[in-house]
Amino acid sequence: MTGVLFLSIRLLFGWLKAHSIARQNATDAAPEWQRAAGRLAHALNLRRAVQLLESAAVEVPTVIGWLRPIVLLPLQR
């Protein structure tokens, strides 16, 4: 029980940290990335494109959420 509780708390804090990065430290991705995401959404028959954001807080592309997914891309330098 202790292990499950510890891992659940760890997961919760990771989720909260990821959402705070998406809300506070992220900006809209470059237009070419937005167009690419729009084309992919259309090809996959999605109702709307996935939101793309850029952040210096991530080093690799990161997906947050499953109902309203956000893709955090690393800032291009």
C-alpha positions as CSV (number, residue, x, y, z in Angstrom):
1,M,0.0,0.0,0.0
2,T,2.8,2.4,0.8
3,G,4.4,1.9,-2.6
4,V,1.2,2.5,-4.4
5,L,0.6,5.6,-2.4
6,F,4.1,6.9,-3.0
7,L,3.9,6.3,-6.8
8,S,0.5,7.8,-7.0
9,I,1.7,11.0,-5.3
10,R,4.7,11.1,-7.5
11,L,2.5,10.8,-10.6
12,L,0.2,13.5,-9.4
13,F,3.1,16.0,-8.8
14,G,4.5,15.2,-12.3
15,W,1.1,15.8,-13.8
16,L,0.8,19.1,-11.9
17,K,4.3,20.2,-13.0
18,A,3.6,19.4,-16.7
19,H,0.4,21.4,-16.6
20,S,2.0,24.4,-15.0
21,I,4.7,24.4,-17.7
22,A,2.0,24.3,-20.4
23,R,0.1,27.2,-18.8
24,Q,2.9,29.5,-17.7
25,N,6.1,28.9,-19.7
26,A,4.8,28.0,-23.1
27,T,4.1,30.0,-26.2
28,D,2.3,29.1,-29.5
29,A,4.5,27.0,-31.8
30,A,5.8,28.4,-35.0
31,P,3.2,28.7,-37.9
32,E,4.8,25.9,-39.9
33,W,4.4,23.5,-37.0
34,Q,0.7,24.6,-36.7
35,R,0.1,24.0,-40.4
36,A,1.7,20.5,-40.1
37,A,-0.5,19.7,-37.2
38,G,-3.5,20.9,-39.0
39,R,-2.7,18.7,-42.0
40,L,-2.2,15.7,-39.8
41,A,-5.4,16.3,-38.0
42,H,-7.3,16.6,-41.3
43,A,-5.6,13.4,-42.6
44,L,-6.6,11.5,-39.4
45,N,-10.2,12.9,-39.5
46,L,-9.8,14.6,-36.1
47,R,-12.4,17.2,-35.2
48,R,-9.8,19.7,-34.3
49,A,-6.0,20.0,-34.4
50,V,-3.9,19.2,-31.3
51,Q,-2.6,22.4,-29.6
52,L,1.1,22.9,-30.2
53,L,3.1,25.0,-27.7
54,E,6.9,25.7,-27.4
55,S,8.7,25.9,-24.1
56,A,12.3,26.1,-22.9
57,A,11.3,23.9,-20.0
58,V,11.2,20.7,-22.1
59,E,14.1,19.1,-24.0
60,V,12.0,16.6,-26.0
61,P,8.5,16.8,-27.4
62,T,6.0,16.0,-24.6
63,V,2.3,15.2,-24.8
64,I,0.1,16.4,-21.9
65,G,-3.5,15.3,-21.5
66,W,-5.8,13.0,-23.5
67,L,-9.2,14.8,-23.6
68,R,-7.6,18.1,-24.8
69,P,-4.1,17.1,-25.7
70,I,-1.2,19.6,-25.8
71,V,2.1,18.9,-27.4
72,L,5.0,20.8,-25.9
73,L,7.9,21.3,-28.3
74,P,11.3,22.4,-27.2
75,L,12.2,26.0,-28.2
76,Q,14.1,26.1,-31.5
77,R,17.3,28.0,-31.3
